[in-house]
Amino acid sequence: MGKKNFILDTNVILHDYNCLRNFEENDIYLPIVVLEELDKFKKGNEQINFNSREFIREIDALSEGDLFKEGVSLGDDLGRLFIVVGNVEAKKVKACFALNKPDHYILAATEYVAEQHPGMQTILVSKDVNLRMKARAVGLPSEDYINDKVNNIDIFEREHETITTANSELIDRIYSSYDGVDAKELEVGEALRPNECFILKSDRNSVLVRYNPFTRTINKVKKSKNFGIEPRNAEQSFAFDILNDPNIKLVGLTGKAGTGKTLLALASALRQLGDYKQILLARPIVSLSNKDIGFLPGDATEKVAPYMQPLFDNLNVIKNQFDGTSSESSKIEEMLKSKQLVIEALAFIRGRSLTDMYCIIDEAQNLTPHEVKTIITRAGENTKMVFTGDIQQIDHPYLDVESNGLVYMIDKMKDQPLFAHVNLIKGERSELSELASNIL
């Protein structure tokens, strides 16, 4: 294919500060304006601020070499890094765009590098769709940063599997056996993924089951009620089964609005409070209007309160299952007061060690793969983590259905015994909510 030159946009670095290691033997060029933009993101506690600082440190470690003329080697089997400075010559870009914007300077740098290396392909890499379109408008190749994209997202569009067997007696034994039956007795048993949930059906009977990777058995899924919430369909029963299993430490729940992802996770957590010291509900702060929380009045808690309201709404649904004077309802209030149940912004858990906790990370489709990794690596002993999200409702400007942290985690973890994933298809919020999700 031949060696290539890649020009990096700022958003690629803010998305993945290790991106320099992911271009194989190809050379990388950084327009100086990218470093100027990174400088604006150094201060702050968000992931992009951390990424900016880490990348700048890496550039500093490489700065002993000649980054401007000869470039600096990035390591064995990797290319070289260059920084493009000055008022570069770029006739096509200057004819279409004024160089008073960082994006346009990045375009100019791309054209300049391409002109300097006519025998090599020069490609602009950006997560900004508009910038990629501008590049193509002036004849410059451009592409998205695809290192952490998931190729197959079919599992997020289809419902649970139904496996047909001619052995109805096997299903009878699954019903009657507490320990389940050996997976080898099922013809497709060897092909099952860890903790895969499905319906086993014969011409006479059927049963909801899950493959247990620890015992290598097929076990019946119980339709159990959790803190007043009862599953309304097979998928919700599957979700409760994996949420209630202490051997499964990491769970992914995906599905459109109204399928009950957060509600099921919270109900399961409340049921298991005796097994954990604390329940933590957290979600990233990504506003639809891209308004920073600093514009809102009040202290930190008051600022993030509007973003946390959906979690309180789910808590109220559970409380409404009981009489206002019931022990369960008062127990929830006591847990909130005693901090056994904590609802907070995801940014507040950064740097903590999450030990003996049931953690629910809501709206995880708005996290980058690196942010998801950072959160999971916070998990200490006896901690369970549940990530929920709708991959069709992404508010982050540089993430999509193939590159967000939720689908990345599910794709990478799908063969691990400690992990389970259930995709919820049927909406249960209301008939109107289901209609809107399907039609609008």
Helices and strands as residue ranges (DSSP letters): E 4-8, H 10-15, G 19-22, E 27-31, H 32-40, H 47-62, E 72-73, E 80-84, H 91-96, H 102-116, E 121-125, H 129-137, E 142-143, G 154-156, E 161-164, H 168-176, E 181-182, G 183-185, G 189-191, E 197-201, E 206-212, E 217-220, H 234-243, E 250-255, H 261-271, G 273-275, E 278-283, G 293-295, H 300-319, H 327-337, E 341-345, G 346-349, E 357-361, G 364-366, H 369-376, E 384-389, H 405-413, E 419-424, H 431-439
